[in-house]
Amino acid sequence: MKRFIYADNAATSKLSPQALEAMISYLSKEYANPSQLYTFAKRPKNALKESRQIIAECIGASPEEIFFTSCGTESDNWAIHEAIERGYDIVTSSIEHHAVLHPCQKAEQGGVSVAYLSVDHDGLVSVTNLAQNIGRSETLVSIMMANNEIGSIQPIKDLCEVAHSKGALFHTDAVQAVGHIRIDVHDLGVDMLSASAHKFNGPKGIGFLYVRKDIDMSPYISGGGQEYGLRSGTENVASIVGMAVALRENIESLEKNQSHIQHLESLILRLLDESDIIYQRNGADNHVPGNISLSFPGHSGESILHRLDLQGICISTGSACNSKDTVVSHVLKAIGLPDDIAQSTVRISLGKYNSEDEIISIVESLSKL
Ligand code: PLP
């Protein structure tokens, strides 16, 4: 394959070699079903236990608060499903990922009251606005920790405090945040938190939902009773192991990764400033390192994407999960970008494996366009 530059880490990230190495034996030799009682099943069973423990430690939780799922989408769907099962109202934001928005819209069609909070120009939800929109204690608030298109980080602790003061439950979609910023679920106070391994250099098709111990969840997938009877299905042992190893690796070198990525982010912005390219940066000052939403007025984001692609550079126009969609991104709309500016927007998302040389090549290619 010819050399390419991968700058779409918010869509998915390269699997860590350490995670891959840890997974291999569970895909080959140690293939027993972890629920079985014989000795051969012991190692996969222990691997699940150990992985649950590692993941819990990485976010300040207890192992029994971690439920393995098939992806971030499933974790989000489960949280919304819980609100529906309880007959709760839902309060969410207008910039959530479709993994939250679509089940909310479906719930609305089924008669559930759903409020979609607006955001400011930086993509932030107002604490006061949240307080005003919680009508009764039987409410689930679901506000994402970090936005996938613009990287803005919400004031989750404050939002959570307000939700709790009204007696509501609080879920956060932390798919873009876990493994990239430090998270302590007890410090934040969240009741549920969604994560996905492929966003933090783990394998695709595996995620988890954190659920605070004293919350009584309804079963989401019924069957053989795995995941404490709440999410049945034979566990994806190799991927769970890979997820735990990747997360631990990222958490152990969190500050180092952050400063490397922040350095690359500053470099890209400095080089753009030094060029004669006219651009604007979108999103809040407090954002996930490396998530860079840039609008180039007068140009088409989609055409920039395709022309960079010809040079082996991978970036995105908006949310990766709806990249086939040509409608203007709901996030860029919600932060008040006019349609023409929204359509001139691309997302460059950097990760720990990116280098200075790659940044220089990206800006050189943008300059040539
Ligand atoms: N939530 C956010 C914020 C995301 O960015 C994504 C994926 O892009 C998801 C949820 C869905 O995660 P997954 O791809 O693991 O289903």
Boltz pocket constraint, residues with backbone or C-beta under 6 A from the ligand:
constraints:
  - pocket:
      binder: B
      contacts: [[A, 10], [A, 11], [A, 70], [A, 71], [A, 72], [A, 73], [A, 74], [A, 76], [A, 97], [A, 99], [A, 144], [A, 146], [A, 147], [A, 148], [A, 173], [A, 175], [A, 176], [A, 195], [A, 196], [A, 197], [A, 206], [A, 207], [A, 320], [A, 321]]
      max_distance: 6.0
